[in-house]
Amino acid sequence: MLKDVPFGEIDLRALAERRGPERAFLSLYLSGADALGTLDHRIRKVRALLHDEEAELEYFEENLKLVQAFLDAHPPNGTGVCVFACWALDWVEGYPLDRAVPDLLWVDAAPYIRPLAELQDEYENFVVVALDNTDARVYLVTSAEPDDEARVKGDVKNDVKVGGWSQKRYERRRDKELKHYAKEIADVLAGLHRSEPFDRIFLLGTDETIRELEAVLPEPVADKVAATAPADLHEDDAFWQRAFALFEAEERAAEESLWERVKGEYLRGGRAATGPADVLAAAAVGRVQALILTRDAKLPGLRCRACENVSAGTPEVCPICGEADVFTVDLANDLVELVERSGGRAEFADPIPGLAEAGDVAALLRY
């Protein structure tokens, strides 16, 4: 099934809850229509590695057929696609991606959702308001694409000097018009807050109008204002460069802030875990409220075929049941799966020195 939704709306929790026997899932990320051919070497190598695993090799071959049939029926358009298949469960599902992804083929016991989780973290929904005293536009940015949600006409005259009582009457009338205009914009934002998920609002335009708007925003909406900035509303390219630069700066600041919270909790023996083993132990029982991972971290792990438990590192036998029938996994992906299943959130951070020293992964815990 092709689910034609923005990548920001893909339900990672639903994907994380899908499980299969052994390495029964195939996950595929393609950058374009011809990208599958570039993975031929990878496909041959996987076949060779699964040569002695008869059941898993059969899963792989049948999954390839499912994926190829899916791609024949839904040729990739735009910049990419991701497809998940499990022949053992008679299931295949794909999503178009309008952001470039590396070509990737992954075999595991569940869908490989780490690349999607990184995309959703990097391109969270946010709102941009472009406003001056004549016009305001409200945009909801989803999967890095702005949608024009509403427009409010202001037509508030520029401040001019006319002298005497006429000046005072003019200023009172203008102040009243400006407040009414700001209230209309605030009502639009309040409605959007009730109907759409987003975490941040950026106000760009003229200082006077931004101040008036901030003064009338209801508290839950005002709490989401992340930054304000002057901007020329008539220069489209420059305006959106400014808006996305503000968003990226807030993202980096939020990553640093989360790490500081985790570090503070950990130092006082509070609700925090650091390092792959401790974070995995907490995630396995649903304790992780927020996970922070270095973006390109390589976290080795093992899954046991006998008991299906995942362990950090690369022990020769499963530390849970003692069986030697184990295979390697991307532990970062398994951590993201566990956190998604328990309703937590995952943040992928640019390298932070303290986080790197803690093993490139840490978590804020619920209890």
Disulfide bonds with the S-S distance in Angstrom:
none
